[in-house]
């Protein structure tokens, strides 16, 4: 019979106790609530379930939630890496303040963030008023939803990439330049393989947060069915109608799609660790 043992001596004794404690709380906090969602979904018959998940309102909310979350996470990867680079590689007045501002979406209540973003990007807001004369609306459109998702997801990318950049030796870059590599070649061939696992981690965290975001989106979205309605809001509507099985069905589909996407991201991340782990 196989036995569990530590690969190296640990200062924390009692593997069986800590392992059992971990599994207990994992099932209590994560597994059981998830199983409860699927259990409530089975209260519907197949016709009722398909009518919900094939409805035009549900499909529109599904496309908007996952599409806007994907685009926001991709944008955050680019901007987040640049911000992390500036914070790690440069010293300038106010650097600590900028570093603290990055964490602001973590501490700011999502409802407050939604109200603030709506006030700024509404047609009569500071930024929205600049675009309104040209017929461009930001708040109460998918663009406003995307901005809110970028706001709440950016810190995940910055904080995932920043520690890796801090440990990355500049001597490697200098050696690459000494061997005649261009800056682009150094970034793509030397730095990117090392940063890629951290970038994928930040992308996955930002995407997962964006998919389930509610508070910062409902104010700026406008909540127009089939146009600016997100899946979490559709779930809330079903709960207000006391249609718990319908809300569970929407949540189950949302959970399944999110799990498959995150599983694919983790598989890619695992491959990059094996492929570039020793670079």
Secondary structure as the mmCIF struct_conf table of DSSP 4:
data_model
#
loop_
_struct_conf.conf_type_id
_struct_conf.id
_struct_conf.beg_label_comp_id
_struct_conf.beg_label_asym_id
_struct_conf.beg_label_seq_id
_struct_conf.end_label_comp_id
_struct_conf.end_label_asym_id
_struct_conf.end_label_seq_id
BEND BEND1 UNK A 7 UNK A 8
BEND BEND2 UNK A 11 UNK A 12
HELX_RH_AL_P HELX_RH_AL_P1 UNK A 15 UNK A 26
HELX_RH_PI_P HELX_RH_PI_P1 UNK A 27 UNK A 31
HELX_RH_AL_P HELX_RH_AL_P2 UNK A 32 UNK A 41
TURN_TY1_P TURN_TY1_P1 UNK A 42 UNK A 43
BEND BEND3 UNK A 44 UNK A 44
HELX_RH_AL_P HELX_RH_AL_P3 UNK A 46 UNK A 53
TURN_TY1_P TURN_TY1_P2 UNK A 54 UNK A 54
BEND BEND4 UNK A 55 UNK A 55
HELX_RH_AL_P HELX_RH_AL_P4 UNK A 56 UNK A 89
TURN_TY1_P TURN_TY1_P3 UNK A 93 UNK A 94
HELX_RH_AL_P HELX_RH_AL_P5 UNK A 95 UNK A 102
TURN_TY1_P TURN_TY1_P4 UNK A 103 UNK A 103
HELX_RH_AL_P HELX_RH_AL_P6 UNK A 104 UNK A 107
BEND BEND5 UNK A 108 UNK A 108
HELX_RH_AL_P HELX_RH_AL_P7 UNK A 110 UNK A 121
BEND BEND6 UNK A 122 UNK A 122
TURN_TY1_P TURN_TY1_P5 UNK A 123 UNK A 124
BEND BEND7 UNK A 125 UNK A 125
TURN_TY1_P TURN_TY1_P6 UNK A 126 UNK A 127
HELX_RH_AL_P HELX_RH_AL_P8 UNK A 128 UNK A 132
TURN_TY1_P TURN_TY1_P7 UNK A 133 UNK A 135
TURN_TY1_P TURN_TY1_P8 UNK A 139 UNK A 140
BEND BEND8 UNK A 141 UNK A 141
HELX_RH_AL_P HELX_RH_AL_P9 UNK A 142 UNK A 167
BEND BEND9 UNK A 168 UNK A 168
HELX_RH_AL_P HELX_RH_AL_P10 UNK A 170 UNK A 178
TURN_TY1_P TURN_TY1_P9 UNK A 179 UNK A 180
HELX_RH_AL_P HELX_RH_AL_P11 UNK A 183 UNK A 186
HELX_RH_PI_P HELX_RH_PI_P2 UNK A 187 UNK A 191
HELX_RH_AL_P HELX_RH_AL_P12 UNK A 192 UNK A 211
TURN_TY1_P TURN_TY1_P10 UNK A 212 UNK A 212
HELX_RH_AL_P HELX_RH_AL_P13 UNK A 215 UNK A 221
TURN_TY1_P TURN_TY1_P11 UNK A 225 UNK A 228
HELX_RH_AL_P HELX_RH_AL_P14 UNK A 231 UNK A 240
TURN_TY1_P TURN_TY1_P12 UNK A 241 UNK A 242
HELX_RH_AL_P HELX_RH_AL_P15 UNK A 244 UNK A 276
TURN_TY1_P TURN_TY1_P13 UNK A 277 UNK A 278
#
